[in-house]
Amino acid sequence: MSLLLYNAPQSTCSQRVRFVLHAKGIAFAERRLDLFAGDQLRPDYLALNPNGVVPTLVHDGRAIIDSSVIMEYLDELFEGAPRLVPENPLERAAMRSLMRFIDEVPTPAIRVPSYQTAFLRHFQRMSEQEFLALAESKPLRKDFLLRMGRTGFPAAEVEQAEQRLRAGLRRMAETIERHGGPWLLRALTLADIAIMPVLIRMEDIGMAHFWQDMPEIARWLELIKQQPAFDPTFCPGALLSEKYPDLGLPGIARAAA
């Protein structure tokens, strides 16, 4: 059996999949893409993943795309412990509902402060023509990049992203309390792994104060950092602050309204 993971260390969706691979002790090869060099837009990669994003898992020559799909695929393919999908159908449905919420609310929301605090500087160095050409080349991120432009997101969009991140944290806290903790459900599942990179990113760019009054979130975060899969997942270069040491900010660097 051959498993090859195309990913990028700083990609939150890549981090999800790497955690699952390490948690289940699955041997895999990897190719790390330089997203700012456009590796994800090269014809050979687009032949595997027409969305032009990471990660992509290639299993015996067949490509599987979308991080949530890849995570479930790996848990089904490798049935040994630890199982990361509940056996009980109701609990499995609850996990999938949480994952859908995570994919639709906090995961896209964290891109706004990530780009605003770290990546915007790369686009500011471009000419308008270069920036527009880059946006056109992004199958899934064109509208996002055009909303940001070369001057950053308007304050209203930054505030909306904050609100969605807070909604994600509230949903986490309520779910942990309802199920008795310390995880979202009765045990560590793919739902915990799906939200993990969002909180790590928030912490990394100075947004940990968002859960200062949520002790259940702080306990959850401490516990997931203690998992054996955590350190190899967040390998050197996986945190934005490693590349951009000026990210130690007391919040989000806001654009002008």
GUZATOR-29479 format. One record per residue: x, y, z of N, C-alpha, C in turn; residue number from 1; residue in three letters. Coordinates in steps of 0.02 Angstrom, whole numbers. Each point is the difference from the previous one (the first is absolute). Last residue first. Layout:
     n.c1     n.c2     n.c3    ca.c1    ca.c2    ca.c3     c.c1     c.c2     c.c3   num   residu
        X        Y        Z        X        Y        Z        X        Y        Z   NUM      ALA
...
This chain:
     n.c1     n.c2     n.c3    ca.c1    ca.c2    ca.c3     c.c1     c.c2     c.c3   num   residu
     -577     2551      380      -69      -12      -23       -8       26      -71   257      ALA
      238      -89       86      -43       59        7      -69      -15      -28   256      ALA
      139     -203      100        5       46      -57      -44       61       14   255      ALA
      123     -161      191      -60       18      -37       16       44      -59   254      ARG
      116     -197      160       20       62      -32      -56       20      -48   253      ALA
      -41     -149      222        7        0      -72       23       68      -24   252      ILE
       68      -80      248      -63       -4      -38       14        1      -74   251      GLY
      176       50      151      -55       -6       48      -67       -2      -36   250      PRO
      245      -92      -99      -44       58        4      -55      -10       51   249      LEU
      220     -113     -112      -19        3       70      -42       61       14   248      GLY
      109      -67     -212      -71      -15       10      -21        3       73   247      LEU
      221       29     -121      -34       59       24      -74      -12       12   246      ASP
      160     -162      -92        7        9       72      -34       62       28   245      PRO
      -21     -172     -210      -15       71        9        3       17       75   244      TYR
       51     -218      -70       20       36      -60       -9       75        6   243      LYS
      -63     -140      177       68      -20      -14       27       37      -61   242      GLU
     -226       21       72       46       41       39       72      -19      -11   241      SER
     -183     -125      -94       14       62      -36       51       43       36   240      LEU
       -3     -270       17      -32       58       31       18       63      -39   239      LEU
       91     -214      -58      -73       -6       -5      -37       59       30   238      ALA
      245      -52       -8      -26       35      -58      -75       -1       -5   237      GLY
      117     -193      135       30       66      -12      -25       31      -65   236      PRO
     -172     -169       94       71       -5      -10       30       70      -10   235      CYS
     -227     -107       77       23       69       -2       77        1        0   234      PHE
      -95     -210       -3      -45       37      -44       24       72       -8   233      THR
      110     -146      151       19      -11      -70      -46       34      -50   232      PRO
      -52       28      233       66       28      -17       21      -16      -72   231      ASP
     -209      -91       87        1       73       -6       67       26      -25   230      PHE
      -74     -233       54       -1       21      -70       11       75       -8   229      ALA
      -18     -112      216       63      -16      -34        3       25      -72   228      PRO
     -147      128      188       -6      -60      -40       66      -14      -37   227      GLN
      -51      196      139       34      -56       32       -3      -65      -40   226      GLN
     -113      203      -62       71       10       -8       41      -56       31   225      LYS
     -233        5       26       17      -20      -68       74       11      -15   224      ILE
      -86       66      212       -2      -72       -8       20      -21      -71   223      LEU
      -20      230       55       57      -30       35        3      -75      -12   222      GLU
     -185      114      -84       60       17      -38       62      -30       33   221      LEU
     -208      -22      110        0      -39      -62       65       12      -38   220      TRP
      -38      131      190       16      -70       18        5      -43      -62   219      ARG
      -69      222      -31       71       -2       21       21      -71       18   218      ALA
     -226       37      -47       39        6      -61       75       -4       17   217      ILE
     -153        5      176       -4      -64      -33       39        0      -66   216      GLU
      -22      199      132       50      -47       26       -3      -69      -34   215      PRO
      -69      254      -62      -26      -66      -18       50      -53       24   214      MET
       26      245       -5      -54      -16       48      -32      -67      -14   213      ASP
      178       83     -137       25       11       68      -53      -15       53   212      GLN
       14      -15     -257      -29      -51       45       25        9       72   211      TRP
       65      152     -174      -69      -14      -18      -32      -53       45   210      PHE
      233       72        2      -44       33       47      -74      -12      -17   209      HIS
      184      -74     -137      -18      -46       54      -47       31       51   208      ALA
      113       82     -214      -72        3       11      -22      -48       56   207      MET
      224       49     -125      -19       46       53      -73        5       16   206      GLY
      125     -149     -158       -2       69      -25      -29       49       51   205      ILE
       26     -237       47       63       20      -31        0       73      -22   204      ASP
     -197     -107       88       50        9       52       64       29      -29   203      GLU
     -166      -60     -152      -21       57       40       50       16       55   202      MET
       37     -194     -128       13       60      -38      -20       63       39   201      ARG
      -51     -206       95       72        8        0       19       63      -39   200      ILE
     -225      -63       -1       20       27       65       76       10        4   199      LEU
      -85      -98     -196      -29       67        7       23       32       65   198      VAL
       54     -228      -50       44       50      -32      -27       71        5   197      PRO
     -136     -181       97       65       11       32       43       53      -36   196      MET
     -219     -100      -66        1       68       28       69       17       27   195      ILE
      -38     -217      -94      -19       50      -50        5       71       26   194      ALA
       34     -188      142       58       10      -44      -16       53      -53   193      ILE
     -172      -68      146       52       35       38       59       17      -45   192      ASP
     -166     -131      -95      -25       68       11       50       41       40   191      ALA
       34     -233      -42       21       44      -55      -26       71        8   190      LEU
       24     -130      227      -26      -20      -65       27       48      -53   189      THR
       20      -86      281       31       38      -54      -26      -26      -67   188      LEU
     -167      -41      196       70      -16      -10       27       45      -56   187      ALA
     -222       26       73       24      -38       57       73      -18       -4   186      ARG
      -65      216     -129      -45      -56       12       30      -41       57   185      LEU
      115      191      -41      -65       22      -25      -54      -53       10   184      LEU
      198      -14      173       -3        8      -73      -69       24      -21   183      TRP
       62      -57      228       33       63      -19       -2       13      -75   182      PRO
     -212      -36      101       71       13      -11       45      -60       13   181      GLY
     -253       39        5       39      -15       60       74        8       -7   180      GLY
     -195       45     -154       23      -70        0       46      -17       58   179      HIS
      -93      221      -28      -56      -46       -9       22      -73        4   178      ARG
      163      175        8      -40       -2       61      -56      -51       -6   177      GLU
      131       39     -191       40      -31       53      -40       -8       64   176      ILE
      -99      119     -174        3      -72      -16       40      -37       52   175      THR
      -14      236       14      -65      -30       13        1      -75      -12   174      GLU
      193      123      -55      -11        0       72      -65      -34       18   173      ALA
       50       30     -231       45      -47       33      -15       -6       74   172      MET
     -115      163     -120      -25      -67      -18       44      -54       32   171      ARG
       71      222       23      -61      -13       40      -27      -69      -13   170      ARG
      180       71     -131       21      -13       68      -60      -14       45   169      LEU
      -42       64     -222       32      -66        2       21      -19       70   168      GLY
      -82      216      -38      -54      -49       -5       27      -71        3   167      ALA
      154      175       -9      -31       -3       66      -58      -50        0   166      ARG
      101       43     -204       46      -37       43      -28       -6       70   165      LEU
     -118      130     -151       -6      -71      -19       48      -43       41   164      ARG
        9      234       27      -64      -25       25       -9      -74      -16   163      GLN
      189      111      -88        5       -7       73      -64      -30       28   162      GLU
       -2       57     -225       41      -60       11        8      -12       75   161      ALA
     -107      196      -63      -43      -57      -14       39      -65       11   160      GLN
      118      201       17      -45       -9       57      -46      -60      -10   159      GLU
      142       61     -177       40      -26       56      -45      -13       61   158      VAL
      -99      104     -183       12      -71      -14       43      -32       54   157      GLU
      -44      232       12      -63      -38       10       10      -74      -13   156      ALA
      179      156      -38      -11      -14       71      -63      -42       10   155      ALA
      126      -26     -233      -32       55       36      -16      -21       72   154      PRO
      207     -113     -129      -72       -4        6      -28       61       34   153      PHE
      232       18     -141      -28      -35       58      -76        1        0   152      GLY
      160       84     -170       -1       44       58      -29      -33       62   151      THR
       13      -90     -228       69       11       21        4       46       60   150      ARG
     -216     -163      -48       38       48      -39       71        6       26   149      GLY
     -215     -123       74       56       25       40       37       55      -37   148      MET
     -175     -113     -108      -29       37       55       56       32       43   147      ARG
       64     -143     -174      -25       64      -27      -33       42       54   146      LEU
       75     -218       53       56       44      -12      -23       68      -26   145      LEU
     -164     -167       30       30       18       65       56       50      -10   144      PHE
      -98      -95     -190      -44       50       30       28       24       67   143      ASP
      121     -175     -111       -2       62      -39      -42       53       35   142      LYS
       56     -239       60       16       57       43       -5       67      -37   141      ARG
      -28     -233      -90      -45        7       57        9       65       39   140      LEU
      130      -49     -204      -67      -25      -12      -50       12       57   139      PRO
      218      143      -82      -20      -39       59      -71      -26       -9   138      LYS
      123      150     -151       28      -67       -4      -24      -46       56   137      SER
      -57      235      -18      -32      -37      -54       24      -72       -3   136      GLU
      104      150      151      -69      -16       21      -36      -42      -53   135      ALA
      215       82      -54        3      -52       51      -70      -21       22   134      LEU
       17      179     -146       18      -61      -36        3      -58       50   133      ALA
      -32      214       87      -61      -23      -34       13      -65      -38   132      LEU
      185      105      104      -48      -25       49      -63      -28      -33   131      PHE
      162      106     -134       26      -65       25      -49      -30       49   130      GLU
      -48      215      -78       -7      -49      -54       23      -69       22   129      GLN
       30      183      144      -71      -18       -4      -11      -52      -53   128      GLU
      238       -4      110      -38       50      -36      -73      -22       -1   127      SER
      153      -81      205      -17      -13      -70      -29       63      -32   126      MET
       58      -27      233       60       10      -40      -13       -8      -74   125      ARG
     -166      -39      167       13       71       -4       62       15      -42   124      GLN
      -65     -222       53      -41       28      -53       12       75       -9   123      PHE
      107     -119      176       24      -27      -64      -38       33      -59   122      HIS
      -64       49      223       62       35      -18       28      -25      -67   121      ARG
     -191     -102      109      -15       61      -38       63       34      -25   120      LEU
      -12     -199      147       10       -8      -72      -10       64      -41   119      PHE
      -20      -10      251       61      -32      -25        8        6      -75   118      ALA
     -188       91      133       59       10       43       64      -26      -31   117      THR
     -213      -18     -114        7       70       20       65       11       38   116      GLN
      -69     -219      -68       24       40      -56       14       72       21   115      TYR
      -90     -138      165       63      -30      -23       30       41      -57   114      SER
     -217       54       87       56       26       39       67      -30      -20   113      PRO
     -183      -82     -126        2       73       -3       55       28       44   112      VAL
      -53     -234       -7       41       22      -57        6       77        0   111      ARG
     -138     -123      154       69       10       22       45       23      -58   110      ILE
     -232      -57      -37        8       64       36       73       12       19   109      ALA
      -76     -206     -105       10       56      -46       12       67       36   108      PRO
      -35     -184      145       56      -13      -45        9       54      -53   107      THR
     -186        0      163       65       25       23       58      -12      -49   106      PRO
     -226      -59      -86        1       61       41       71       19       22   105      VAL
      -60     -196     -138      -37       56      -29        6       65       39   104      GLU
      103     -214       62       22       15      -68      -34       63      -28   103      ASP
      -64      -82      213       69       23        3       24       21      -70   102      ILE
     -213     -100       18        0       67       29       71       29        0   101      PHE
      -21     -222      -67      -31       44      -50        0       72       25   100      ARG
       71     -164      149       50       12      -52      -27       45      -55    99      MET
     -146      -69      172       50       46       26       52       17      -54    98      LEU
     -157     -163      -51      -32       65        3       48       53       26    97      SER
       71     -222        0       -1       26      -68      -35       68       -2    96      ARG
        6     -116      205       67       19      -20        0       32      -69    95      MET
     -200      -91       80       17       61       37       69       25      -19    94      ALA
      -70     -206      -88      -37       56      -32       16       66       35    93      ALA
       88     -193       95       33       12      -63      -34       58      -37    92      ARG
      -97      -78      195       60       38       16       39       16      -64    91      GLU
     -189     -135      -23      -20       66       22       60       44       16    90      LEU
       37     -229      -61      -23       42      -56      -21       70       21    89      PRO
      192     -150      120      -71       11        7      -25       47      -55    88      ASN
      231      -45       22      -35      -59      -26      -75       10        2    87      GLU
      187      204      -25      -38      -41       47      -34      -59      -34    86      PRO
      234      111      -74      -70        8      -19      -41      -45       46    85      VAL
      234       -2        8      -14       71        7      -70       19      -24    84      LEU
      163     -218      101      -52       17      -47      -22       72       14    83      ARG
      252     -105       49      -65       23       27      -50       13      -55    82      PRO
       78     -204      -23       -3       54       49       53       52      -15    81      ALA
      -89     -146     -207       30      -11       65       -6       61       44    80      GLY
      -68      -25     -236      -51      -10       52       29      -11       69    79      GLU
       55      114     -245       41      -28       54      -45       -6       61    78      PHE
     -104       78     -191       50      -43      -31       42      -36       53    77      LEU
     -164      161       63      -32      -59      -27       51      -49      -27    76      GLU
       75      207       79      -26      -38       57      -36      -63      -24    75      ASP
       84      148     -163       55      -32       36      -27      -41       59    74      LEU
     -154      129     -124       27      -54      -42       55      -38       38    73      TYR
      -90      195       95      -46      -57        7       26      -59      -40    72      GLU
      124      197      -21        2      -24       70      -46      -61        9    71      MET
       -1      112     -209       62      -39       10        2      -28       71    70      ILE
     -174      147      -54       -9      -64      -34       61      -45       12    69      VAL
       11      219       78      -49      -38       39      -12      -69      -30    68      SER
      145      151     -116       29      -25       62      -50      -40       42    67      SER
       17       24     -270      -40       30       53       20      -31       67    66      ASP
       54     -149     -217        7       71       16      -52       21       51    65      ILE
      142     -224     -122      -56       17       43       10       73       21    64      ILE
      105     -176     -208        0       60       41      -65        7       39    63      ALA
      157     -215      -99      -67       32       -5       -2       58       49    62      ARG
      191     -152      -21      -10       33      -64      -67       35       -8    61      GLY
       64     -115      203       11      -47      -55      -19       31      -67    60      ASP
      -57      165      161        3      -69       26        4      -48      -59    59      HIS
       30      276       68        1      -47      -55       12      -69       28    58      VAL
      -95      256       89       29      -65       18       -3      -45      -62    57      LEU
        1      280       56      -23      -54      -43       35      -64       23    56      THR
      -62      262      121       42      -56      -20      -33      -43      -54    55      PRO
       12      234      -43       26      -58       36      -47      -13       59    54      VAL
      -50      117     -256       13       11       71       31      -63       29    53      VAL
     -100       40     -228       61       37       10       14       19       72    52      GLY
     -181     -129     -126      -15       59       41       62       42       13    51      ASN
        0     -214     -116      -19       56      -43      -19       63       39    50      PRO
      160     -217       43      -48       38       38      -20       62      -39    49      ASN
      138     -162     -103      -20      -39       59      -56       35       37    48      LEU
       94      104     -186      -26      -64      -26      -23      -45       57    47      ALA
      110      203       47      -71       11      -17      -31      -63      -31    46      LEU
      232        0       45      -39       -2       61      -74        9      -14    45      TYR
      150       13     -180        2      -67       27      -39       -6       65    44      ASP
       21      216     -108      -44      -48      -35        1      -70       29    43      PRO
       44      211      159       36      -30      -56      -43      -54      -32    42      ARG
      -46      134      201      -33       19      -62       36      -28      -62    41      LEU
       73      -21      231      -67      -30       -2      -37       16      -64    40      GLN
      218       93       50        5      -72      -13      -69      -32       -8    39      ASP
       79      241       40      -51      -24      -47        3      -74      -16    38      GLY
      125      151      157       33      -10      -64      -48      -28      -52    37      ALA
      -71       34      220       14       66      -28       40       -5      -65    36      PHE
      -52     -197      122      -61       30      -26       12       68      -30    35      LEU
      145     -226       32        9       70       15      -58       38      -32    34      ASP
       11     -268       83       -7       49      -53       13       71       27    33      LEU
       70     -269       63      -20       65       28        1       52      -56    32      ARG
      -30     -277       21       30       53      -40      -27       65       25    31      ARG
       25     -270      106      -31       65      -11       40       43      -48    30      GLU
      -61     -274      104       49       46      -29      -35       67      -10    29      ALA
      -60     -199      188      -17       36      -61       61       39      -24    28      PHE
     -116     -184      203       60       19      -37      -21       34      -66    27      ALA
     -137      -13      240        0      -21      -71       63       26      -34    26      ILE
     -106       16      237       63      -34      -14        6      -25      -71    25      GLY
     -177      133      116      -13      -70      -15       64      -38      -18    24      LYS
        9      232       51      -38      -29       55      -11      -75      -11    23      ALA
      104      131     -171       45      -13       57      -37      -34       58    22      HIS
     -127       62     -190       52      -48      -20       45      -17       58    21      LEU
     -159      170       33      -32      -66       -5       52      -53      -18    20      VAL
       73      223        2      -16      -23       68      -30      -70       -2    19      PHE
       41      111     -204       62      -24       30      -13      -27       71    18      ARG
     -178      104     -111       14      -66      -28       64      -29       29    17      VAL
      -65      220       65      -51      -49       19       20      -70      -21    16      ARG
      130      181      -74       14      -19       69      -51      -50       27    15      GLN
      -28       99     -215       53      -51        0       13      -24       71    14      SER
     -146      178      -24      -32      -62      -23       51      -57       -6    13      CYS
       76      216       60      -41      -28       54      -34      -65      -22    12      THR
      238      100      -91      -70       -7      -20      -40      -34       56    11      SER
      242       38       -6      -40       52       31      -74       -4      -18    10      GLN
      165     -159      -91        4        0       73      -47       50       33     9      PRO
      -57     -121     -230       42       57       17        0        6       76     8      ALA
      -48     -213     -196      -24       46       52       48       58        7     7      ASN
      -59     -260     -117       20       66      -22      -28       50       50     6      TYR
       51     -272       24      -38       58       19       32       63      -28     5      LEU
      -12     -284      -40       39       60      -12      -44       60       15     4      LEU
       14     -289       28      -36       62       17       48       59       -9     3      LEU
      -29     -284      -64       39       61       -6      -44       61       14     2      SER
       19     -291       35      -42       60        0       44       62        0     1      MET
